[in-house]
Amino acid sequence: MTTMRDVAHRAGVSAKTVSRVVNNDRYVSADVRERVEAAIEELQYVPNMLAVTFRAGRDAAIGVAVPGVADPFFASIIDAVEREASKRDVAVILTTVGWEPSHEQRSIEAVLKRQVAGMIICPVGRDMSYLRPWQKRAPLVFVDREPGKLNADAVVQDDVGGGRDATRHLIAHGHRSIAFMGDDTYTGVLRLKGWREALDEAGLAHDHVHVGEHDVETLTAAMRRVLAAPDPPSAVFSSNARFTIALISALQRLRRKDIGLIGFGDFPTAAALKPAITVIHQDGDAMGRFAADRLFARLDEPDRRLRRRTVLPVSLVTRASCAMPGEKVRGGHG
């Protein structure tokens, strides 16, 4: 099969220049465009992104699978992917898989059966080996979480480092007993690890852990239990925005305004609350752009060597929710 590199070699240009010609980039000179188009015609090269168009008689498309679109983080990933795809006149077929692994395979394969050119996936389950046969037909790029039992491209964030930074921030405010509230997902476990590492380096205990459901009733009961312990926590690290939002309601039910709170993942009302919620920020836009770039790179040049796993940094957004009772928070941040 003729590749973009073959065309580039024949035309005496770089593969990137061939990609620009294929995508009708106006910044390619007329003589270069003519040479590339002649090479394409001579070698009968069909760009991978357009192969679906010629085979199936419809526009090329890529698939995107996320747990849900209500989560601002996943919504920003989708927006970024759609922007990058639109630059190539490529459609995006979106599916939501929910949080139950049992629904995941059916939803993802339903998109792959539509002969998409490739797919960007945020996995929920721990075993993605069912995608091996599909991987031979279309490149797959995973976001937010690495695929279990499958060797594929993945772009993730620094979950352990974010958990560590969040806990260190609470410790810096004087908190010495800090609870963890989260789930048992791949990312949740990594953030729990970061929490433990920060407590270990400070010589503090990590006794107060809830790993389970995130509904308000469950978290109210969990907070009531840890607050009744001999060494009750003065602060909580929440492993994701869904937990953070539910924890705010749980603490309101318990009428506890003296508990510090920091969450992994920002959400629209976090800055407007009283106190405003300090968070570890995940850059969904950067993750979506990187995933789309990686997918298109695989499609443009299937034989190109690319790093399989890329870790993007996270950042601390300081607000007011981490202060100790009576602490004067400088500039309203904590």
N, C-alpha and C positions, 0 to 999 in steps of 0.2 A: 504494500500500500504506500502510495506517495505521501510524504510528510511535508510539513511547512519548511523543514530544514532542507529537503531536497530542492524545493522551489527556490529557496534563498541561495543555495549553492549554484544552481543553474543561472540565476539572475545576477549573481555577484553582489548580493546585499545581505543584510542581517535578517534573521527570522522575524524580528520585531518590525522591520520595514515591510515584509510580506504581510504581516498582520494588519498593518496600517492600510495597505492597499486593499486587502480583503474587506476591511471595515470602512472603506471609502474616506479615509482621513484626508482632508484637504491640504495638509501640510507636506504631502509627498509631491516631489517635482514630476513634471510630465514625462521626462525621459525615463526616470526610475519606474514610474507607474507602468509605462509601456513595456519595459524589460520584464517586470514582474508578471504582468498580465500575459505576456508572450510565453513565459516559463510555465505559468499555470495552464495555459492552453496546450502547450507542448507535452507536459507531463500528465495532463488530464487530472489535475489536482482538485479535489473537492474539500473545502474547509470543513473540519469536523463539526463546527457549530451549525453549519448549514446542511449537513448530511441528512438530518431528519427531514428537512424540507424536500429534498429530492426523492427520498425513499417513500415518504408518507404523504407528500403533496400538501403539507401545511407548514405553518411557521415553526421554526426551531424554538424549543422551550427547555428550561431547566426546572427542576422541582426543588421545593423547600419544605422541610418538615420540622415543626416545632411543637412543643407541648401545648401552647395556647397563644393567642394573639392579644389577650388582655394584659399580660405581663409586659410592662414597658421595655424590659430588656430584650425580650424576643421580638417585640414590635419594631425596635430599632434595628435589630439584625435584618428583619424582613425588608424594612425600608431601604437599608444600605444595599442589599442584594438586588432589589428592584431597580435602584438607580444605576448600579453597575451594568445590569442586564439591558436596561433601556439604551445604554450607549452603543450596544451591539444589535439593537432591534430584536432582542431575544425576549420572549414571553416568560413569565414566572408562574408556575402552577403550585399553589400553596395547599398544604394539608396540615391539620392539627391532629396530634396523636394522643392528647390528654396526658395523664400521669400514670396510667396503668400500662405496664409493658405488654399485657395481653392484646391491647388494641393497636400497638405500634406496628407490628409486621403487616397487618392487613392494610393499614392506612398508607404506609410507605410503598408497599408493592402495588397498590392501586395506582399510584402516580407513575412508578417505573414501568408499568404495563402500557402506559400511554406513549412509550418510546421517547421519553425526555432524553436530551443529550447528556445530562448529568444531574446530580442532585446534591443539595446541601442539607444535612440532617443534624438535628439536636437529639441525640439518643436518650431514651428513657430507661429501657431495659439494659441489663448487664451483658447480654449475649446477642451480638449482631452478626453471628456467623451465617445466618440465613441469607445475608446479602452477598455472600461470595459469588454465587452464580451471576447475580446482577452486575457485580463489579467488573466482570469480563466484558459487559456490553456498554457500560457507562461509568465514568469516573464518579467517585463519591467523596465528598469532603464533610467532615464532622465538625460541629461547632459546640462550644461550651463544655462538652464532655468527650472523652476519648471512647472509641467503639470497643466494646469488650469482644475478645476472640476474633478480631478482624484487623488485618494490617491495612490501614488506610490513612489518608491525610486527615489531620485534626488540628484545629486552632482552638486553644483553650486559654483561660485566664489563670493567673497565679492564685489559685484558691488557698493553698497552704500559706503563702505569704500574706494574703489578705486577712486570713483568720488570725495570723500572728500579729499583724499590724493593728487590727481592731482591738485585740486583747491587750497589747502593749499600751494602746491609747487609754484604755480604761485604767490600767495599772498606774499610768502617769498621772491620772487624776486622783489617785489615792485609794482606788478600789482594791481590796485584798481578797474578797470572796466574790467570784464571778461565775454566773451560771451560763450554760450553753443550751440553747433551744434550737433544734433543727431536725432535719429528716435524714434518712439513711441512703439518700441518693449518692451517686459517685462524687458530686461536688460537695454535698453535705459532709461526707466522711473526710474529705480533704480539709475543709474548713474547721472541722472538729480537731483534726490533727494540728493545725496551726494554733488553735486556742490552747491545746494542751502544751505545745512547745513553748508558747509565751509564758504560761503559768509555771512550767518547769524551770525556765531560765530565771524566773523571779523567786523561785523557791516557794511557790504557793500551791495549795491543794486544788485539785480539779474534781470535786465531789458532786457538784450539782449539774447533772446532765439529763436532758429530756430529748430523746430521739424517737420521733413518732409522728402522729397526726398534728395538723396545724390549725384545727378549728378552734374557735374561741373557748368553747366548753372544755376541751381537753387541755388547752394551755392555761386556762384559769385554774383548773385542778392541779396542774403541774407546778404553777407558780405558788399556789397555796401550800403545796407539799414542801417545796424547797425553802420557802420563807418561814416555815415552822421548824426547820432543822436547827440543830445546835449552833451552827455557824452560817446563818442565812446570808445569801448573796446581797450585795448592795448594788449590783449591776448585772445585766444580761447581754450576752452576745447572741444575736439571732442570725441563723445561717442563710436566710433569703428574705426577699421582700414580703412574700406571703406570710411567713412567720412573724415578721416585724409588725405588719398591720394587725394581725390577730393578737399579738402580745400587747399592743397599745390598748386594744379593747379589754383584754384580760386584766391589765393593771388598773384600768378605769373601773372595772367591776369590783376589784379588790380595794379600790380607793387608796392606791399606793402611788403617790407622786414623788416618792423619795428613791425610786429605783432607777439607776442609770441604764441607758439603752443604746446599743449600737447595732446596726444591721448590715448584712452583706447584700448590697443591691439597693439602688435608689428607687424612689417611686414618686409620682407627681405631687402628692400632698406633704411629703416629708419635710420640706423647708417651711411650709406654712403652719405646721402644728406648733403647739405650745407645750413643752419646749420643742424646737425644731430638732429633727432626728439626724444624728451623725451617722454617716454610712460609709461603707466601702463601695466606691463607684466602679461599675463594670461598663466598659465602653463597647456597647453593642454595635454602634455604628462602625467602629474600627474592626470589630470581629466580623461583621457582615461583609465589609469591603475586602478584608483579607481573604475570607472564604471564597468570595466570588472571583477574586483575582486568581486564587489557586485553582479553582475549578476551570476557569477559562484557559489558564496556562496548561493544564492537563489536556484540555480539548485541542488547543492550538498545536501543542507539541507533546504528543503522547510519550515519546521516548526521553523527554527532558528529565534530568535528575533534579528533584526538588526535596527539600526537607519534609519528612512525614509529619513531624509534630512541632508546632510553634506555640510558645507560651507568651501571651500578651500581659503587660503589667496592669495592675489595678491601682486605684488611688484613694486616699482618705479624704473625705469631705467633712470637715469639722463644723458642727453646729452647736447646739446647746444641751443635748440630751445626756451627756456623759458626766456632767458635773456632780460632785458629792453634795449632799445637803448642806446648805450654808456656804458653799464655795462661790467666791466671786469669779465669774467667768469673764475673762478679758474679751472685750469686743463682742460679747454675746455668743462666743464659740466655745464648744466643749466636747 
